[in-house]
Amino acid sequence: MDIVMEVRKELKLLADEKYRIFHSKLVPGKEHILGVRMPKLRQLAKRISAGEGWRTYLDGEPSEYYEEELLRGFIIGYARMPLEERLKRLKAFIPVIDNWAVCDVVSCAFKFKKKDSGIVFDFVKKYISNEAEFKKRFAVVMILAHFVDENHIDEILKMLNNINDERFYVSMARAWALSVCFVKFEEKTYDILKNGDIDKATLNRAISKINQSKRVSVSAKERVKKLRA
């Protein structure tokens, strides 16, 4: 039995029917969900990534189950490999993404050295202008997960302001990113929220996320509430 089939068999043993029913509601339209909880997927991904067969697994037959897509996303982030290979594998994986969960897993699990941040940022930026909903969401989530810092904030806010895409999963990611920017760079982000080119739905979602944050002061939350469209 090859590694893909071995892992598939293990995933089926880890499946939880109650969780499958619950999680299926969170990923509407996605089929072939086994119902494996995320901590168990992470554990399995780390175990595969630490062994010698992770390349064979990633290069194996296409995913049959949703959890296999998640697992591959985790492994691309966890396994030790040169940056060039990680980006190549990520580029090949991105077209597979068709839901928010796989998108966010591969974005947040992705690892790189600080010295390589410029290369990764340039790689990610190309997807901001992509017309595909989840490719664009991928770029936004990568940015909010890895690049909201002094060196990138001005360019990030400019990109977030110029996205001009009201599709739900892009809008939600954009709102999430704006809330992360607000936590770290309140004044700059407030100016974009107040004066920028942000549609009403995204603005209101960003304000809601800011108000849910425990890292934002009460006074700042009240100030932002006044911007609600």
N, C-alpha and C positions, 0 to 999 in steps of 0.2 A: 504494500500500500504506500503510495507516494505521500509527501508531506501535506499536499492540499487536501487529500481525502482523509488523512489522519486528523488534521485540524478541523475539518468539517464534522467528522465523527465526534470530536471533543466538544465542539460548539453545540451539537444536538444534545449531548449529555448535560450541558450547562443550561439548556433552555428552561425557562420558567413560563408556563402558560399564562398565569395571571399577569405577569409583567409584559408578555407579548401583547395581550389585549390592551393593557394600559398604554404601552409605548406606541402601538399602532395608531392610536388616536393623536399622538404628538407628531407623527410623520404621515399625514394624510396622503393617500394615493400610493404609498410605498408598499410593495408586496414582498412576499418571501421573508418575513421577519420571524426569527426563531424565538426571540424573547430572552436574550442573554443580557444580564445587567452590566452596566458600564464598568464597574470595578473589576469584574471577572474578565471582561474583554481586555482591559489594561494589563492585568496580570498575565494573561495569555500572550499578549503582544510583547511584553517585556521579556517573557521567557523565550519566545521565538527569536526576538531580536538579539538576545544574548548568545544564542546558539550559532551553528554553522549553516543552518538551512534556510535562513531568512530570504536570501536571494532566490533560491529555488522556489520558495513559497510565492514571493512577489512576481516571479516570472512564470508561475504556473497557470493553469486554466483560469478563465474569467470567473468572477464571483457568481455563485448561484444564490447566495443569501445576503441580505442586508448586512448582517454582522460580519461577513467576510469583507465587505467594502470598508466597514469601520476598522476592522483589524488591519487591513492593508494600509489605511491611512495612518494608524498608530505606528506601524512598523516603519513606514517611510520617515516618520519623525524620530523614532527611538533607536533604530539600528545605527551602528557606527559605520560611516562611509564618507568618502570625500564629498565636499560640497557640490562639486560638479555632478556627481552621480545622484546626490539627493535632489538637486534641482531637475535633473533629467527625469528622474522617476516621478517627481511631483508633476512635472509638465505632462507626462503620459497619464497620470492619474486624474488630473483636473477634469478632463472631458467626461469621466465616469460620474462625477458629482451631480446628483439630481435631487438633493434634499438638504435641508439646513443642518441636520445632525452630522452627516458625513463631512460636509463642508467645514463645520466648526471643529470637528475632531482633527482633521488633517492640518488645519490652520494653527490650532493651539498646541498640537503635539510637535510641530516642526521645530527643530533645534539648529542653531548655527552659532558660530563664534562671533564675538563682537567685531573683530577685524573684518569680517565678511558681511557686515550689515549693509554696506553700500551695494554690494552685488545682489543681495537678496531683495533689498528695497527696489532696485531697478527691475528685477524680475517680476515682483508683485505689481508694480505700477502699470505694467502693460495690460493687466486684466481689468483695471478700473474702467477703461473705455470699451471693454468687450460687451457685446450686446446680449450675451447669454446671462440669464438671471443669476445662476449659481456661480458662474465664473466671476461675475462682478462682486457677488457677496463674498466669495473666497478672498478677493483682494482686500475688501474692507475689513474682514475679520482678521486677516493676517496683519494688517496695519494696526488695528486696535490692540492686538495681542502682543506685538513686538516692537512697534516703532513710535509710540506716543512719548516723545522725549524732546529735549531742547533742540536737538539737531534737525528734527523732522516736523515739528508742530506746525510751522507756518505753511509748509507745502501740503501737509495732511489736511489742514483746515481748508485750504484752497481747493483741494481735490474733493473733499466732502461737500463743499458748497457747490461745486460744478457738476456733480453727478447727474442731477436732473432725471431721476428714474423713480417712479412712484410704485413700482411693483413691490408686492408685500415683503418678500424676503430681502430685497435690496434695501427697502425703506427701514426695516427692522434693524438690519446690520448698520446702516448709516446712523440711525438713532442711538444705537448702542455705542458706536464709535464716538459720536458727539458727546455722550455722557462720560465716556472715559477721558476724553480731551478736557471736559469741563472740570473733572476732579483734579486734573494735574495742571491745567492752564485756564483757570476760571475766566479771567478778563478777556483773553483772546477768543475763547469759545463763546462767551456771552455776546461779544460783538457780532460773531457770525450768526448766532441764534436770533439776534435782534435785527440785524441789517442784511443778512445774507439771503441767498436765493434758495430757500428751503421750503418745500411744499408743506401745507398745513398738517397733513397726517404725520409726516416724518418729524416735524417740529414738535407736535404734541407727544409723540412717542419718546422723543429725546427728553422732553421736560418730565415725563412720567418716570423715565429711567433715572434721571438726575434726582428726582424726589424719592426714589427707592434706595438711593445710595446712602450708606452709613458714613461715607467719607466726605459728605457735603454738609456744610453748616445749615442750621435752620434759616438764618437770614438769607443765605444764598438761594435756598430752595424757594423762599417766599419771593425773592427777586425774579427768579426764573418763571414762577407761576404766572406772573403778570404778562409774560410773553405768549401765553397760550392762545392759539389761534381760534 
